[in-house]
């Protein structure tokens, strides 16, 4: 009997161990079910993207579900929504003309826009018919070895909504090529560009020649400047070319980022003198036939050599280019603002860039290097002088928004955090404060519209509605004359709005991470006119998708509320113990915590499917859409400021949920999150056990000056002689390499010209010198975002957490079958 009892115990124990082993297997199949390619076939439209018309209050939009795509026209006045056309009927008419088969459920049209009568739409359809390229002669003249002379014919159609008549435009007007170098004046009479680092311009007639053939020898160009040179240019492409490409393209026309006056007779621009800024390099190792070098200017924090910003004004009447005297602070930066583009102009082929102001004034900002002083200024063109309208001062860095100039240029709506929260203030353009328009412990986010006639400001804000996640955005209005704030789109959701130019109606898209996105139409009194759409998630749910769970915890101070989201495996078993992974991005310009339902699932939903609980959480010093105290919490300590909040979050969640295994904590992040995930392993080495750290800025002393000096802080010192210097010191991840105890995977792209590969290599160097085992992947030819190797990176990350956190040591095949089986195999 005793033997039988012992045998039973043995088999029970063996069964338990086998069950545990099965539980600890990484669920690659479930993770592969929600790849980006598969999501494209399960998840379609999630919001209404309104295209407002110019002559009426109507708007159109397209919306796709599992039944296909439809196009709608909405009339808020009559409270009606109807299809722009009958898909089946239109498909049949297109088939007759194009000779390719089309059907209503798979109607593939592009470039849809309303014509001036607002009763006719124009769109394009690509066929399978081969035709000779229109510019083949020019292509052949430039490259005699060119062989690809054919392209697929594109048909242009017009459709009358009332008569439902379809017309082919057999000789469509030649569309102006989107010549990226052309900065066209508002009246289309002039085009400004950069060539040989100097400013040039041409008239409309010559530009039309360039549209047909950029190398036309009869094009007349007028040179405006002669002092431009490399790294002190009047414009250009910026970073992204290797040295060979740069040399090849040096004589080509390039973009001049000028802003035009309303009357097209003047323009302004900023110019940067970077000649003394030190070089940085990446090597394109995979270029053929041999690797190439990419050299670019890169200002690092604390360095003496910084770009010198200059402001220029040109008038065609006097033909004078003036360098404006705006010197205010040492190593200052200058911000030029453009006029808002009306919502009803979004489909226009030509959207000129006008300066903010009028023909007599333009507005700009001047910011000190330490970002503690910002002047909101305007330039008086007649008197030729700078006029300071508003001064912002703080002991930490200052954020600002583009002001709104109203009431014929006599008033300015200004955003400031001077009372600890982001709010709007009304000033006269003489610099006199008239009144604070919003106040209280909440954050205003953006101006949507100003109704000058009714004296109403429409704006978005978060944190005002009690009982909601304080990050949820809403639309409000307030009188410019002062008074109470009115909520226009209530509901415990995150709201995104699209308002028409007259500020009479707006489309409201709303959801949470755990709700199906919906869209509705409202008027400016906050009255709902009609429901528009509800996203079709049927295929997603059929595949097993389940919503994540929002949660709230306390920060490490025991007082501050933090808000996060928990992602569980879709085959979740509450009786199991799951390792927990934190997906992190510390800010301070944002937090990696979704507030609306979205498509970004790789690092959260899909990662959880291997068999993990994945969580995101904000941290003090993170998102700017709370108080300035919250946002500036990490100022002066950019390495460790968010880690205590990350740690206490896991502890509180493990206390609440028995299915969380607090002894198995992983962490992953990219860029700033890559920095933070490695820092977590080094600051709390007995708590965080496994990290995958990608593209991390591990040494912020070699990251770009603007981000690093802003969020960490730099000290401006004025010597007794009056000289100004800057002192910068910061703690770095490699300083703590000796603390590593857990498993760490470092990943970088080899041509990352944002967070240079040197960050990751220096981290590896420190770990090697500390005699630590770790893992390192370099992704060839990849920039900061990993590009076409993102999917490869995801599965390597999954492998790492499955092995070292889940404890599944079963060898994985060399072939990543989850990727391979999605691709047609060729020879």
ROGUBA-608211 format. One line per field, with one value per residue (C-alpha): x, y, z; chain. Coordinates in steps of 0.25 Angstrom, whole numbers. Layout:
BEGIN
px [X:...] .
py [Y:...] .
pz [Z:...] .
kette [A:...] .
END
This chain:
BEGIN
px [0:11:18:5:4:18:16:3:11:22:13:5:19:23:10:11:25:21:9:18:28:16:12:26:27:27:14:20:8:-1:9:10:-5:-4:7:7:4:-8:-13:-15:-25:-33:-32:-37:-42:-43:-46:-53:-43:-51:-48:-56:-61:-59:-72:-81:-81:-80:-69:-65:-58:-54:-56:-52:-58:-58:-68:-59:-57:-68:-68:-78:-82:-88:-97:-97:-108:-118:-112:-110:-100:-100:-90:-83:-86:-92:-79:-85:-90:-77:-68:-76:-75:-60:-58:-65:-55:-42:-44:-39:-49:-54:-64:-71:-65:-51:-51:-37:-38:-28:-25:-40:-43:-55:-55:-58:-73:-74:-83:-72:-61:-48:-40:-30:-30:-18:-20:-11:-9:5:8:21:26:22:36:43:51:57:60:67:75:80:83:85:85:71:62:49:41:27:18:4:-6:-14:-28:-34:-49:-59:-72:-84:-91:-104:-105:-97:-90:-75:-66:-52:-42:-35:-25:-23:-15:-1:0:11:22:24:37:42:52:41:36:25:20:5:2:10:18:31:39:51:61:75:87:101:97:92:78:72:58:51:38:26:29:42:37:27:39:46:33:34:49:58:70:64:76:67:62:66:70:72:83:80:92:107:112:106:116:115:111:107:96:83:76:77:74:79:85:82:92:106:118:117:102:105:115:106:95:103:99:84:74:70:59:59:51:46:33:25:18:3:6:17:27:35:40:48:57:66:81:90:105:110:124:130:121:129:126:120:120:113:118:109:115:106:108:113:124:130:126:123:124:113:118:109:110:105:105:107:103:113:121:126:124:109:101:99:85:83:70:68:58:57:48:47:43:56:64:71:74:76:82:73:79:72:84:79:85:98:96:82:72:61:47:40:25:16:1:-9:-13:-29:-35:-43:-29:-24:-27:-21:-9:-2:-2:7:15:12:19:11:7:3:11:16:20:25:25:37:43:57:61:73:82:78:63:60:57:49:44:32:35:31:39:35:38:35:44:54:54:51:39:38:24:24:36:35:45:47:57:55:53:41:32:24:13:11:3:-10:-11:-25:-34:-26:-13:-16:-17:-9:-14:-2:1:9:12:16:6:10:0:-1:-11:-16:-14:-19:-9:-10:1:7:11:0:-7:-22:-26:-23:-33:-32:-27:-27:-20:-22:-14:-18:-12:-15:-23:-33:-40:-42:-56:-52:-66:-72:-59:-58:-46:-47:-37:-33:-29:-28:-29:-41:-51:-52:-52:-45:-31:-25:-19:-32:-33:-46:-51:-55:-58:-56:-59:-48:-55:-53:-63:-66:-60:-71:-68:-73:-70:-73:-71:-60:-51:-39:-45:-38:-46:-46:-53:-57:-51:-64:-64:-78:-76:-66:-64:-61:-53:-53:-49:-41:-31:-42:-53:-57:-54:-66:-68:-79:-82:-85:-88:-81:-91:-87:-100:-98:-104:-101:-93:-84:-76:-72:-60:-61:-52:-60:-48:-39:-48:-50:-35:-35:-32:-36:-35:-24:-28:-25:-20:-15:-4:3:17:29:25:12:4:5:-5:1:-7:-4:-9:-8:-7:-10:-8:-21:-21:-19:-21:-23:-18:-4:8:13:26:24:30:30:30:36:39:42:39:41:34:23:20:19:4:-7:-20:-28:-30:-19:-10:3:3:17:23:11:-1:8:19:9:5:18:13:15:8:13:10:12:12:15:25:28:37:29:18:17:1:1:6:20:24:21:28:41:42:55:61:76:75:72:77:70:58:47:52:46:32:35:39:28:18:21:21:7:2:8:1:-12:-11:-7:-4:8:22:29:42:42:42:47:48:49:49:54:63:60:53:66:74:64:63:78:78:68:77:88:81:72:80:73:59:60:64:64:65:64:70:69:75:78:84:93:102:94:107:108:94:89:90:75:69:79:82:67:63:75:79:91:97:100:112:117:131:136:141:127:129:118:121:112:115:108:110:101:102:103:99:113:117:109:113:119:105:99:94:83:82:83:82:87:82:86:85:99:95:87:89:80:85:98:103:114:104:102:117:121:111:117:131:128:121:133:143:134:135:120:113:102:97:98:91:95:85:92:88:77:74:68:55:61:53:50:57:47:40:53:56:43:45:59:53:43:53:61:50:44:58:63:50:40:50:48:61:57:65:58:60:70:59:49:37:27:33:37:23:17:25:24:37:44:57] .
py [0:9:7:10:23:27:23:32:44:42:42:54:62:58:63:76:78:74:84:95:92:94:106:112:110:123:124:128:124:133:145:142:143:158:162:176:169:161:173:180:170:170:185:196:210:215:230:239:248:260:267:281:288:303:308:300:294:280:270:257:245:230:219:204:192:177:180:189:204:215:230:239:253:259:272:277:287:277:266:256:246:239:232:240:229:215:207:196:205:213:201:196:210:210:195:199:210:205:190:185:178:186:183:191:184:186:199:205:220:230:245:248:263:272:283:297:295:285:276:269:260:256:244:234:220:212:201:189:195:198:212:219:229:243:248:236:244:253:240:234:246:246:231:224:211:213:201:203:211:207:210:206:216:225:229:242:243:253:249:258:255:260:254:242:244:238:245:242:253:248:260:264:276:272:272:281:271:272:279:278:290:299:309:316:330:332:338:328:338:335:322:323:312:309:305:305:308:322:327:328:331:329:334:326:324:319:310:304:300:293:285:280:278:282:283:292:301:313:314:327:328:340:340:347:344:341:338:324:312:298:298:312:310:317:304:289:275:274:260:247:246:239:247:241:245:259:261:256:265:277:285:282:291:290:295:309:309:323:329:339:352:352:360:351:363:359:347:343:332:327:323:314:316:302:303:302:291:278:266:253:240:227:217:210:197:190:200:194:192:198:204:219:230:239:252:262:273:269:279:271:277:285:288:302:300:302:307:322:325:337:344:350:358:361:370:369:384:389:376:377:365:369:361:366:370:361:357:355:343:335:323:327:320:326:321:326:324:321:325:314:306:306:292:294:295:282:276:287:284:297:302:314:316:330:337:339:354:363:371:381:371:356:349:340:335:336:326:325:313:309:310:318:331:332:345:346:357:363:370:384:385:399:404:392:388:376:378:369:366:356:351:337:334:321:314:301:300:307:301:310:309:317:329:333:347:352:365:371:369:376:364:351:338:333:320:319:310:322:318:303:299:301:312:323:338:349:361:373:373:385:375:378:366:368:355:340:332:319:315:304:290:285:286:293:286:293:304:298:311:326:331:346:351:344:346:331:322:307:299:285:282:270:268:277:266:260:245:243:239:253:250:249:261:269:281:294:308:321:336:345:355:345:336:321:310:301:286:282:267:261:246:238:236:241:251:256:267:273:286:294:308:315:308:304:289:278:263:256:243:236:223:217:206:197:202:201:215:223:236:247:260:272:287:298:298:283:277:264:265:250:238:235:222:211:204:189:181:168:161:165:159:147:145:145:159:164:179:183:188:202:204:214:213:223:228:225:237:230:243:245:237:230:224:212:200:185:176:161:149:146:132:137:127:134:122:123:132:141:149:163:173:188:195:208:222:232:245:256:260:248:235:221:220:218:226:222:209:208:200:200:186:181:185:183:174:165:163:159:147:140:138:151:162:174:188:203:214:229:234:247:255:249:254:270:269:270:280:287:281:267:270:276:265:259:273:271:256:250:236:231:240:231:217:217:220:208:199:202:200:186:184:190:182:169:172:173:162:148:144:154:147:159:150:151:165:169:183:188:201:208:221:228:215:208:217:215:200:198:208:200:188:195:204:193:180:171:175:176:162:164:176:178:191:197:209:215:228:222:234:247:255:251:252:264:277:282:270:267:281:284:272:271:285:293:304:318:325:339:342:355:359:357:345:334:320:307:296:282:270:257:243:232:217:212:218:207:195:188:186:177:164:160:158:170:170:183:186:198:201:203:216:223:238:241:233:229:215:220:220:205:202:210:203:190:194:197:184:177:184:180:166:164:155:162:161:170:171:181:183:187:199:203:217:220:213:200:201:188:180:184:170:163:171:167:153:154:162:151:140:147:149:135:129:137:142:131:120:113:109:100:103:112:108:116:120:130:122:133:142:132:126:140:142:135:127:130:124] .
pz [0:4:-10:-17:-9:-12:-27:-27:-21:-31:-43:-37:-36:-50:-55:-48:-53:-67:-66:-61:-73:-82:-76:-77:-92:-100:-108:-121:-129:-121:-123:-138:-139:-137:-146:-154:-167:-160:-153:-167:-170:-157:-153:-162:-160:-145:-147:-156:-164:-168:-181:-179:-191:-194:-198:-188:-175:-181:-180:-187:-181:-185:-175:-177:-170:-172:-183:-191:-192:-194:-196:-189:-190:-177:-177:-162:-166:-171:-161:-173:-176:-190:-199:-209:-219:-221:-221:-229:-240:-240:-241:-253:-260:-257:-262:-276:-278:-272:-277:-264:-255:-242:-232:-221:-210:-214:-221:-222:-224:-220:-219:-217:-216:-218:-229:-228:-230:-218:-226:-234:-229:-236:-234:-240:-243:-247:-258:-263:-276:-280:-286:-289:-278:-282:-278:-285:-295:-283:-275:-287:-290:-276:-275:-288:-280:-275:-279:-271:-281:-277:-266:-262:-268:-258:-262:-257:-254:-250:-244:-242:-229:-233:-247:-243:-257:-258:-268:-272:-273:-286:-286:-272:-269:-266:-251:-245:-240:-225:-226:-212:-214:-219:-208:-216:-212:-208:-221:-229:-236:-230:-226:-216:-214:-210:-220:-217:-202:-207:-209:-223:-229:-242:-247:-250:-265:-262:-251:-261:-270:-258:-255:-269:-269:-257:-266:-277:-281:-284:-269:-264:-249:-241:-230:-217:-208:-210:-196:-194:-192:-187:-172:-174:-184:-187:-187:-192:-189:-175:-170:-177:-188:-188:-193:-207:-208:-203:-213:-224:-221:-217:-230:-229:-225:-210:-201:-195:-183:-185:-180:-189:-186:-189:-202:-207:-207:-195:-188:-176:-172:-161:-165:-156:-156:-152:-157:-144:-139:-138:-148:-145:-154:-157:-167:-177:-176:-186:-197:-210:-215:-202:-189:-189:-179:-175:-168:-161:-151:-137:-126:-112:-99:-91:-104:-106:-121:-124:-137:-138:-141:-151:-156:-170:-177:-192:-200:-215:-216:-211:-214:-200:-192:-177:-166:-154:-141:-131:-122:-108:-102:-103:-112:-114:-123:-132:-135:-147:-147:-160:-161:-159:-171:-172:-170:-183:-191:-187:-200:-208:-217:-213:-199:-197:-185:-179:-167:-155:-155:-167:-177:-166:-155:-153:-140:-135:-122:-116:-106:-97:-98:-84:-88:-75:-83:-95:-102:-111:-121:-134:-144:-148:-163:-165:-153:-155:-140:-131:-121:-109:-106:-95:-86:-80:-69:-60:-52:-60:-75:-82:-92:-101:-113:-125:-121:-128:-134:-134:-136:-147:-141:-128:-118:-116:-109:-102:-95:-82:-70:-61:-50:-51:-61:-76:-78:-88:-86:-95:-98:-106:-116:-109:-98:-88:-81:-82:-75:-72:-80:-73:-59:-49:-47:-62:-75:-87:-100:-113:-119:-129:-134:-130:-134:-134:-137:-125:-117:-114:-112:-115:-109:-104:-90:-80:-65:-63:-62:-48:-48:-61:-65:-65:-79:-86:-95:-97:-105:-98:-101:-93:-96:-99:-90:-79:-72:-70:-78:-85:-88:-102:-103:-90:-87:-80:-92:-99:-110:-123:-131:-145:-145:-157:-160:-156:-143:-144:-144:-140:-142:-129:-129:-116:-109:-98:-99:-95:-103:-118:-125:-129:-136:-135:-141:-131:-132:-125:-114:-110:-116:-123:-137:-141:-139:-151:-149:-140:-143:-148:-139:-142:-149:-137:-127:-135:-135:-120:-117:-103:-98:-88:-74:-69:-55:-45:-35:-26:-29:-20:-11:-8:-12:-27:-35:-47:-59:-67:-75:-73:-85:-82:-91:-99:-93:-79:-67:-54:-47:-53:-49:-60:-61:-63:-73:-73:-86:-83:-89:-78:-86:-82:-95:-94:-87:-94:-88:-99:-95:-108:-115:-125:-135:-128:-122:-124:-111:-102:-107:-116:-106:-95:-104:-102:-87:-80:-73:-80:-73:-76:-66:-66:-56:-49:-59:-71:-79:-80:-80:-65:-56:-58:-45:-50:-64:-58:-47:-54:-56:-52:-51:-64:-61:-49:-48:-53:-47:-33:-39:-49:-38:-28:-39:-41:-25:-24:-36:-30:-17:-24:-34:-30:-44:-45:-41:-35:-35:-50:-55:-69:-75:-89:-96:-109:-110:-96:-92:-96:-87:-76:-77:-76:-64:-57:-58:-52:-41:-36:-40:-30:-35:-50:-56:-71:-80:-95:-98:-112:-118:-104:-101:-90:-90:-90:-91:-105:-109:-116:-108:-110:-103:-93:-88:-88:-79:-71:-70:-72:-64:-70:-64:-66:-62:-56:-69:-75:-83:-83:-82:-80:-70:-72:-64:-64:-59:-70:-70:-73:-59:-53:-61:-50:-44:-54:-49:-59:-74:-83:-98:-105:-119:-128:-143:-149:-156:-145:-147:-136:-124:-129:-129:-120:-108:-109:-112:-100:-91:-97:-94:-80:-77:-84:-75:-63:-67:-69:-79:-87:-101:-113:-127:-137:-149:-162:-170:-159:-154:-141:-144:-149:-162:-169:-158:-148:-149:-148:-135:-129:-130:-124:-113:-111:-111:-100:-91:-93:-90:-78:-72:-75:-74:-87:-91:-103:-115:-125:-140:-148:-157:-151:-156:-151:-162:-172:-174:-176:-189:-202:-204:-217:-223] .
kette [A:A:A:A:A:A:A:A:A:A:A:A:A:A:A:A:A:A:A:A:A:A:A:A:A:A:A:A:A:A:A:A:A:A:A:A:A:A:A:A:A:A:A:A:A:A:A:A:A:A:A:A:A:A:A:A:A:A:A:A:A:A:A:A:A:A:A:A:A:A:A:A:A:A:A:A:A:A:A:A:A:A:A:A:A:A:A:A:A:A:A:A:A:A:A:A:A:A:A:A:A:A:A:A:A:A:A:A:A:A:A:A:A:A:A:A:A:A:A:A:A:A:A:A:A:A:A:A:A:A:A:A:A:A:A:A:A:A:A:A:A:A:A:A:A:A:A:A:A:A:A:A:A:A:A:A:A:A:A:A:A:A:A:A:A:A:A:A:A:A:A:A:A:A:A:A:A:A:A:A:A:A:A:A:A:A:A:A:A:A:A:A:A:A:A:A:A:A:A:A:A:A:A:A:A:A:A:A:A:A:A:A:A:A:A:A:A:A:A:A:A:A:A:A:A:A:A:A:A:A:A:A:A:A:A:A:A:A:A:A:A:A:A:A:A:A:A:A:A:A:A:A:A:A:A:A:A:A:A:A:A:A:A:A:A:A:A:A:A:A:A:A:A:A:A:A:A:A:A:A:A:A:A:A:A:A:A:A:A:A:A:A:A:A:A:A:A:A:A:A:A:A:A:A:A:A:A:A:A:A:A:A:A:A:A:A:A:A:A:A:A:A:A:A:A:A:A:A:A:A:A:A:A:A:A:A:A:A:A:A:A:A:A:A:A:A:A:A:A:A:A:A:A:A:A:A:A:A:A:A:A:A:A:A:A:A:A:A:A:A:A:A:A:A:A:A:A:A:A:A:A:A:A:A:A:A:A:A:A:A:A:A:A:A:A:A:A:A:A:A:A:A:A:A:A:A:A:A:A:A:A:A:A:A:A:A:A:A:A:A:A:A:A:A:A:A:A:A:A:A:A:A:A:A:A:A:A:A:A:A:A:A:A:A:A:A:A:A:A:A:A:A:A:A:A:A:A:A:A:A:A:A:A:A:A:A:A:A:A:A:A:A:A:A:A:A:A:A:A:A:A:A:A:A:A:A:A:A:A:A:A:A:A:A:A:A:A:A:A:A:A:A:A:A:A:A:A:A:A:A:A:A:A:A:A:A:A:A:A:A:A:A:A:A:A:A:A:A:A:A:A:A:A:A:A:A:A:A:A:A:A:A:A:A:A:A:A:A:A:A:A:A:A:A:A:A:A:A:A:A:A:A:A:A:A:A:A:A:A:A:A:A:A:A:A:A:A:A:A:A:A:A:A:A:A:A:A:A:A:A:A:A:A:A:A:A:A:A:A:A:A:A:A:A:A:A:A:A:A:A:A:A:A:A:A:A:A:A:A:A:A:A:A:A:A:A:A:A:A:A:A:A:A:A:A:A:A:A:A:A:A:A:A:A:A:A:A:A:A:A:A:A:A:A:A:A:A:A:A:A:A:A:A:A:A:A:A:A:A:A:A:A:A:A:A:A:A:A:A:A:A:A:A:A:A:A:A:A:A:A:A:A:A:A:A:A:A:A:A:A:A:A:A:A:A:A:A:A:A:A:A:A:A:A:A:A:A:A:A:A:A:A:A:A:A:A:A:A:A:A:A:A:A:A:A:A:A:A:A:A:A:A:A:A:A:A:A:A:A:A:A:A:A:A:A:A:A:A:A:A:A:A:A:A:A:A:A:A:A:A:A:A:A:A:A:A:A:A:A:A:A:A:A:A:A:A:A:A:A:A:A:A:A:A:A:A:A:A:A:A:A:A:A:A:A:A:A:A:A:A:A:A:A:A:A:A:A:A:A:A:A:A:A:A:A:A:A] .
END
